[in-house]
Amino acid sequence: MRTKKLISIILIASMLLAGCRAKAEQGSAGTKDTEETTTMTSEATVTPTNTPTPSPSPTPTVKIENMSNNDEGHYSFQPHVFSKSYLAEFGEEKRDCFFAYCDALCKGEETFDCPDEEFYYWCFGALSNFFFPFSMEYASPYSQDKRPSWKDGKGYIYYTVSKEEYLEKEKAFEKEIEDILNDCLSDDYTDLEKTLALYEYMTMNYEYDMDMYDNLSDRSDELSPYRCLKEKRGICCEIAGLYSYLLLQAGVDSDEIGGDGEFNGQIEGHSWVYVTLDGQPYHIDPTWGVDNYRPPLCYYLMTDELRMDRDGFRKGTFSLGVSDEAAREAFEFQAADDRYSTLWSGFYMGMDRENKYIYYEDESGQQQKFSYAA
């Protein structure tokens, strides 16, 4: 089964995506990053050339929605989220075992049913990172007094803070996720509208964490989408991981994926998000979208070709969570739909959901609209 082939890779590298050494500095578009998931020997500066330089823009002539004026959301926290890619990898039985772990976390329980010891450690590692990131900081498979981790079909959970403090923090995490979704989304948003509204939220509310980047070798054990959520900053695996988690919470199938390419003579790695809309897959890179005055659409709903030819990330290296041969063999990425290519030279302004238009500012600073009607 492919699980055995991937477990040592994703449990370590995908959980932390450590070894980040390359960064992209993008002038007026802000500081971006690429990150490696294999051992690198030196730093390199990557300068994407595709982000347009914004100009002052006119006020839109129609009322448009954005993250600041939605007040019709009634989203609730979902303890059970899992992507279709990981379901294909593990199957329903192991997915349900992970869900039992999530249920135990929500209640502060100390055990959960888990018939597979190997999968038990997956629950605390890569799967928590992608599908319940709060637990990365407050739940451990190891006790300080050598009590068992797994025994006779029972998995044990050891909390890093008191039970009372843990439950308070866990409920606060649930509320924060709910608040984001309800601030950004209305109940009737389509999957495309969800990806765009949450892309706007991420790029406008988070920043690239240069301190983490500069000190990654000493701080790699701190990396998680949860840290990004709390501190409103992160490196690519954290920003992409949080964006993907929010999409899953909103009902959009999503995965954090990795890839690498050669920049300035060095092989560099990076992570972003792979989503499926109406059966079509696309790449979205929220990390390269942060630190802008307005969300750049050049990193939104990208094709494989654009990710390769423009940004330098080689398709042969695309992988689920990590850039490694075993992971690459297990999954295939085929994002070929370029129907949104008109947007790639613009900056997002808002949506007219009634008429199905995306408003954006083009390279000359003029307001334009793009129809996304089916």
N, C-alpha and C positions, 0 to 999 in steps of 0.2 A: 504493500500500500504506500502511496506517496507520502503519508504522514511521517513514516520513519525516515524518509529521505530528506524531509524538511525540518524536522524538529530541532536538531542541534543548531541549525542556521537561524531560523526565525525566533526561537526562544531567546537567543542571545542577541544577534544582530538586529533583528526586526524589533525587538522590545526596546532597544536603546538607539539603534541606528548610530552607533558610536563611530568615532574616527573622522568626524567632520573637520575638514581642513581647507576646503575651498570656499571662497565667497565671491559674490558678484556685486560689483558696485555700479550703479546705474544712473549716475548724474542726478537730474531733477526727478527721476522716477524713484529714487531712494536706494537703500542698500538691500541687495538681494543675496541669496546664498546658493551654492551647490554643496552637497554633502556626499562623502564617500561612505560606502558600506564595506569596503575592503581596505587593507592596509595601504596607506599612502606614504610617500617619502618627503614631499615638500608641498608648500602652498602654491596656489596659482590664483590669479585674478581673472574672473570670467565676466565679460561685459556683454550681456545680451543687447542686441542692436534693434530690437523690434518695438520697444515701448515708445509710442509717440510722445513728443513734448507738448504738454497741454498749453492752451491759451485761454485767456478770459473768455467766458462763454455767455451768451444771452440767456435770460430767464426763459424757461420753456413756456410755450404759449398755451399748454394744456395742463390740467392737474394730473400729476403723475405720482405714483406710489414709490416710496422708498422706505428704508428701515425706520424712519423717524415718525411715520404717521399711520402705521397699522395698529388698529385697536380691536380687531375682531378675531384674535387667536384664542383657541381653547385647547391648546396642546397640553398633554400631561406626560410626565416622565415615563419612559418605557424601559423597564429593567432588562427586557429580552430584545436585544438587537444583534443581528448576525448577518454578514453579507452572503450572497449566493456563492461567491468564490470559496469562502471557507466552509460553507455547507457542503459543496461538492467535494472538498478535501476531506472533511471529517465525517460527514453523514449525520443523519437526524439523531441517532442515539447519543453520540458524543456532544452534539450541539445541545441536546436537552440536559446532558450532564453539566455543561457549562451554565445553562440557565438555572439549574439547581444551585450552583455556586453563587450566581448573581442573587437569587432569592435569599440565600443565607446571608449574603453581604447586606442586603437591604434591611434585614431584621437583626443583624449583629449576632447571628448564630455562630457556633464554634465548629460545627461539622456539617457535611453534606454527603449524600450518597454519590460515590464515584468508583465504579468497578474497575477502572483502569489506572494503575499507578503512574504510568508514563503520561497519560492525558491529564492527570491531576496537576502536574507541573506546568502543562500548557495553560491551564486555567489561571494560574498566578502570573504567567509570563506574557507571551504575545497576545493571547486572546483577551486578557484584561486590558492590555495597552490599547487595543483597537475597539473593544466592545464594552468595557466598564472601567475607564481610566482612573476614576476616583480611587479604586482599590489598590492601585500601584503604590501609593504612599502609605496606606493604613492597614493593609492585610498582607500576611506573610505565611509561607508554608513551613517556616522554621520557628521553633520556640527557643527561648533562652535557657530552658532547663532540660533540653534533650527529650522532650515529649515527642510522640510519633507524628510524622507528617501524613502518612497514609498507612492504613492498616485494615485488612479484611473488608475491603469495599467501602471504607469510610475515609473521607478526606477531612483533615483538620485545618482550621483557620486560626491564626494567631494575630491578634491586633496589636499595632504599635503604640496605641494610646488606650486610655481607659474605655470601657464599653460605653459609658455615658457620653464621653467626649466624641467617640467614634460615631455613635448614632446621631449626635447633633450635627457633626460635619457631613455625614452622609445625606441627611435630610436637606441640609443647606445646598449640597451639590445637586440634588434632584431639583430643588427650587430654582437654582441658577440656570440649569438647562431649560426648564420650563419657561422662565422669564425671557431668555434669549429667543426661543421659538415663538412665543406669543408676542414679543415686541417686533419681530421681523416678519412673521408670516400670518396670513389670515387662513381660516379653515379651508377655504376653497382654492388655495394656491395649487397650480399644477406642479409637477416635478421640476419642470424647467424654471418656473418662477421661484420655487424653493431654492434651487441651486444658485440662482442669480441674487436673490435677496440675502442669502447667507454668505455668498461671496462678497457682497457689499459690506455686510456686517464684519467679516473677518478682516478685509483689507482696510477698513476705516477705523477699526477699534484695536488692532493689534500691531505690534512692531517687531522688527527683527532684533533678536537678543545678541548683540555683539559681545557682551561680557561672557555669555555662555559659550559663544563661538571661540573666543580667545582663550577660554579656560576649560575647554571641553574634556581634555585628558584627565582633569581633576574632578570634573563635575558630571561625568556621563551618567552616573547612577541617579541623577536628579531629573533626567529627561522624561517627560510624559506629556500627553495632551492636557492632563489635569493641571500640571504646573503652568502651562500656557494659559489655560482658562483663568487661573487665579491671579497670575502676574500680568496678563494681557501682553505677553511677549514670548517669543520662542524662536527656535531654529526650525528648519524645514520639516523634520519628522514630527515636531510638536504642533506646528501650525496646520500642516496637512492632516495630521491625526485628529485634531480637534474639529476641523472642518468636516472631515469624513464622518466623525461621530455625530455631529449635529445633523448631517444629512440623513444618517441612519435613523436617528431619533424622529426625524420628520417623515420617514417612510420612503426615502430614496436609496436605492441600492448603491453602495459606495465602498471603495477600498483605498487605502493608502498603498501606493506602489512606488518602486524605486527604479532608477536607471542611471547610467553613467555615459560619459563621453570624453573625448580628448579636448582639452582646453589649454592653450599655451604650453603644449608639450606634456601635459599631465593628464592622467585619467582621473576624472572627478565624478563623484556620485551626488545624487540629489533625490528627494522624494516629493511626490505630489499626489493628486487624487484622480481616481478613475471611476467615472459614474456611468450609469446606463439610463437613458431617457428614451421612452417609447421604443425599447428594444435596440437602440443604437448607443454604442459606447463612445465616451469622450474623455479627454484629459482636461483637468482644471488645476492650475497652480496658484493657490492662494498666497504662498510665500513670496513669490516674485510679484505679487500684486500689492503687498503692503507698502507703507510709507509713501503713498501717493496722495495727491490732493483729491483725487477721484479714482474709483476703481478702473484700472486699465483692462480693457476687454481682450487684449492680445493674449492673455493667459486663460481665457474662458472658452470652454467647449472646443478644445484643440483636437486636431487629428494626429495620428502617428507621424504622418509626413511633416507636419508643422513642428512637432516636438523634435523631430530629427533634423530636418534641413535648416530650420531657422535657429533652433535653440541648441543644437549639437548633441542631443541625447540619442544614442543609437538604439534602435528598436530591439536589436538582438540582446540588449542588456536589461530590457524592461522586465520587472519581476514583481511578484506579490510581496510587498513588505520589505524585501531585501534584493540586492543585486548579487545573485549567486547562481551558478550553473544548475544546481538541483531545483531551485525555485523556478528558474526560467523554463525548465523542461516541463514543469507541472501545469503551467498556465499559458494561454496564448492571448495576446492583445491585438485587437483588430479595430482600431478607431479610424474609420475611413470617411465618415460622413462630414462633408465640408459646407453644409447648408448655412452655417453661421459665420462663414469666412468674412462677410461684409463687416462684421463687428470688430474684427481683429485690429483695425487701425484706430479704434475709438476709445473714449472714456465714458463709462456708464453714468447716466443722469437719472433714470427712473423708468418705471413701466406704466403704460396705459393698459391696464388689464382688461378693461371693457372692450377695447378695440384691438387688443393683442399687438401692441407696439412696444418695442424697447427704444427709448430715447437715449442718444449718445452724442458726444461731442467729437467731431472728426478732427483730422490733423490740422485743419485750418482754423479750428475754434468755432466752427459752425454747428448748430444743432441739427441732428439728423434723426430719422426714425427708421426702425427695422421691423417688419411684420413677422411675428412668430406664430401666426395663425396656422392651424393644421392644414 
